[in-house]
């Protein structure tokens, strides 16, 4: 399924290194562990985002498990989500899953190591409309992998209607040079593969690295420079290499609100096999603003850069994502998420411009400390220059029971 075992070994090594470094400190770790089991009924107008798609009612069961632990020097969490949807018309049973682990460990006064690893299975970008991850009131792992490390514009539009798998791992190290200066280096790898495509022509491996210098200008502002590089390998000897520098900045607006971004360019060198070679230099930037409160979490991100995709064209993609969650009171919580991706023309592959948009929301109310009920709604739209598939609009009513930690 994956070309050789070397990639898996590399991912395991990169992700477990920080976890091993954290092991001696876990004796007095504070933990949170729970499992949510959920069942519901709903309707979707075009689950696969196909031109000939039809609507169908469905029954859905899912499970989400979370385990987080931390000490004064280390924070870690691991989560897993799995669901099965049984459609009453045409589509049969569909399964989605996502597993991910994260760690950040302060090894010494000057060195912090961090990393993450995960594996997911998706179909028609359904995971983009699901809510799972670190909940409100749970401190996230920090620092996160910089945005320039492993870049994924989700979904892979050229293979949107196929079952898609992704396995990834990344790791990094932050080294304090002085009270004002630090170096951050990262490495990462991922494998995307698709069920049923001819001879694996859509599958690819991607390897990433970044090196950044950062200076603390004052207690709120820091800036620096970052160099990013990425290599993607495809079947039939095709490959894409991107690299380039970026200026970076981070601003702490207040105790709970922070913003960051980078701007520069990337050089893209494409080896398209029998189609020849193609090179370009393009603007690249990303920016984010996030807010963390005891009862509320918000994060919005934009990015534009050359992006590896399943056909190897490596077009320029622009993306916008935002998510919001808020505990309204002791019983009620809302969650919202939006995502949009625009992928420009694919050069020699002439795929044209493709756009993907999704909007989803959820409301749930506690019936008892462990039992809750609510509603999910979602809308997804894919445009490919026509004729376009019709939009998918749907929703479900659900009931959920929690085992383990209760807040």
Secondary structure, DSSP 4 states (H G I P E B T S, - for coil): --SSSHHHHHHHHHHHHHHHHHGGGGGG-EEEEEEEEEEEEEEES-TT--TT---EEEEEEEEEEEEEEE-SSEEEEEEEEEEEEEESSSS-EEEEEEEEEEEEEE-SSSEEEEEEEEEEEEETTGGGG---SSPTTSPPPSSPPPTTSS---SS-GGGTTSEEEEEEEEEEEEEE-SSSEEEEEEEEEEEEEETT-GGGTT-EEEEEEEEEEEEE-SSSEEEEEEEEEEEEE-STT-EEEEEEEEEEEEEE-SSSEEEEEEEEEEEEEEE-GGG-EEEEEEEEEEEEEEEE-SSEEEEEEEEEEE---TTS---EEEEEEEEEEEE-SSSEEEEEEEEEEEE---GGG----EEEEEEEEEEEEESSSSEEEEEEEEEEEEESSSSPPPPEEEEEEEEEEEEE---
